[in-house]
Amino acid sequence: MVPRRRRRAQTARRPKRQRAPVPPRPAYGHSKDGHDDLKQVLLSLGVSSDGGLPLRLGVRDGNTSESTETPVAIEECLALGLAGVRGIVAESKAYCKRTLGLCLEKRVGLITLVPRTCAGRQELEAWGPQQGAWPLLLEKPGRTR
């Protein structure tokens, strides 16, 4: 007796279901405005340089480090495939090896505050006054506790 082959029914393939985005988990943590008693999430916004039109919004869990979010934000902006992504402006938390390396690799400019503890900043602060002709753009004393 010869075994019979089972025929597979010809059916259209179902499209793969996309997973719904996972909402961020709010968490307690240090708040810059002194509301440590409130839960928070991290928002990052990518805008165009010609008018500040929103291009990308990132929402992350509370207590997500800005230094880890910045490289993710850069990658997401570049993944949009928009022409003319030339650089980002970020807080001093963006000044880290991972962000600097990514900016160099992807040829993306970075404008950020350099922490006072960085040797490069100390050298620049010593070198700058010797040049004499540079205008002062902003002078803001550091916070004291």
Summary of the structure (lengths in Angstrom):
residues: 145
radius of gyration: 24.1
end to end distance: 90.2
largest distance: 99.6
contacts: 264
relative contact order: 0.10
helix: 28%
strand: 16%
